[in-house]
Amino acid sequence: MLIIDCPYCGPRSETEFGYGGQAHVAYPPDPHALTDEEWAQYLFYRDNPKGDRAERWLHSAGCRRWFNAVRDTRNYEISAVYRLSDPRPHQTTKGA
């Protein structure tokens, strides 16, 4: 079982959380000006790296707050959690 360290509540079981997708995706300044193709690009196309990925998570069965986590897509290990208002922590890149 994956344990996620909520920055507000502390370590909890993954069953208490909901996945929210890639973190740090800026909302378009004028979404009404986008073409259908540009809107689809914003909604559906995300990075899919092998290795560390910044993601949004919701502690739905706890404090009900959103936060970010850096998770390794190769082994699901979470190396950092941080509040939405905080910048992504600097980390050294692990070998493939």
HELIX and SHEET records of a PDB file:
HELIX    1   1 GLU A   14  GLU A   16  5                                   3    
HELIX    2   2 PRO A   31  ALA A   33  5                                   3    
HELIX    3   3 ASP A   36  PHE A   44  1                                   9    
SHEET    1   A 2 ILE A   3  CYS A   6  0                                        
SHEET    2   A 2 GLY A  10  SER A  13 -1                                        
SHEET    1   B 4 GLY A  18  GLN A  22  0                                        
SHEET    2   B 4 ASP A  52  LEU A  58 -1                                        
SHEET    3   B 4 TRP A  66  ASP A  72 -1                                        
SHEET    4   B 4 ILE A  78  ARG A  83 -1                                        
END                                                                             
